[in-house]
């Protein structure tokens, strides 16, 4: 009786040690937007139609997306993002999405398209499934400045 149980335990241990990718798929690192920063102008499009566009820097660092403006205004922290590339057209189009929550229970969903370093998209803040504010934004890839020696 002990031999079949021992054999079963050994087979189970071998199965789980060799097939770990069945249970936890390794997330592939982003190599398209990683370590890039875009300077954008973001403006509310819903309620306050004549709101002045705000300058913002959005960044993709450490597999996280962040907006300085939304962090300071609404306390949204950096969040994971997904990237896809459509190379079927003449110019390669990159799209990304990100979803973040703050401590007030609000969510922000970012969606954008990037072509030749120019970015254009929307950010929607909602709470309990109801849209609270909508923003549109556009901008360009921020050029790296050389470090002083």
N, C-alpha and C positions, 0 to 999 in steps of 0.2 A: 504493500500500500504506500509506503514512504517513497519508493522509487518513482512511481508515476507522478506524484505530487512534486517531487524534487525536479524531475524532468520538465514538468509543466512550468515551474517557476523559472528554470534556466531558459527555456524557450521564450517565455514572456519577457524576461530581462533582455535577451538578445534582440527580440523584436523591437522593444521600445528604445533600446540604445542605438539601433541602426536605422530606424525610421522616424527620427525626430522631426523631419520636415513634413510628415503627415499632419502634425498637430500645430506646428508653429512655422508659418512661412516667413522667411527672412525678407524684410522690406528692402527693396532695392534703393540704393542711394540715388538722389537726384543729381545728375551731372549737367543738366541743362540750365537751371536757374540758380544752382548752388553758388553762394557767395556773391550774388549780384544785388545791386541797389538801384532802384528807380526813383527819380525825382518826379513827383506827380503834383497836379493841382486837382483837389477834390472839392466838390460842391454838393450841397443838399439839393435834391431834385424834387422831393415831395412837397412838404408843407411850405417852407420858406423859399419860394421860387427865386427871390432876389438875394439869396445868400451869397456872400462873397467867397470865391474859391480860396481854399487854404492850401498853402504849400506843404508838402509832406514827403518824407522819404519812406519807401517801403523796401524791406530787405528780405532776402532768403538766405538764412544762415543756420547751420546745424540742423538741417531738415525741418526748420521752422520758418514761418512767414510772420512778419511783424510790420505794423504801421505805427510810426511815432505819434501821429495825430490821434488815432483811435485809442492808443495806449494812454495818452495824457487826457483826452476828453472823456472817454467812457470806461477806462481801466480794462480794456481787452488785452490779454497777454498774448505772447507768441503762440502760434498754433501750427500743427502739421498741415501740409498742403499736398495736393496731387498735381502732377504735370502730365500733359499729353501733347504730342506733336502731330500735326497734319501736314505731311509733305506732298500731298496729292496735287496741290495747286502750284503755280509758278514760284511763289515765295513761301517759305516754310512758316507755318503759323503755330505758335506755342500757346496753349491755353492752360490756365491753372485755376484751382479752386481751393478755398480754405474756409474752415468753420471754427469759430472761437466763441467761448462763453466768458462772461465776467461774473463777479460775485453778486451782482444784482439779478442774475438769472436771465440776462439778455444774451442773445446770440448775434453774431455778425457773420454773414456769408459773403465772401469775396469771390468774384468771378472776373477773369480778364483774358484778353487775347493780346499776344505780342507778335509783331511782325517787324523785322529789321530794327530791333531795339526800341520801337515805339509801343507803348502799352496803353490799353483802353479797356475800361471795365466798370463794374458796379459793385457797390457794397450795400448790403441791406441789413439793418438792425431790426430784430424782432424779439418779442417776448410772448411766451405761451402761444406761439404760432401766429401772432398778429404782428403785421409790419408796423414798426414805430417810425423809422426814418429810412430814406433811400438816398444814396449818394452815387454820383457818377464821377469818374476820374480819368485822366489821361496824362501821359508824360513820356519820358525817355530814360534810357539806361544812363545812369550816372557815370561819368568818366572818372577813372581812377586818377587821383592826383599823385604826382611823384613825391616821395618822402624827401624831406630836407636832410642833407648830410651834415 
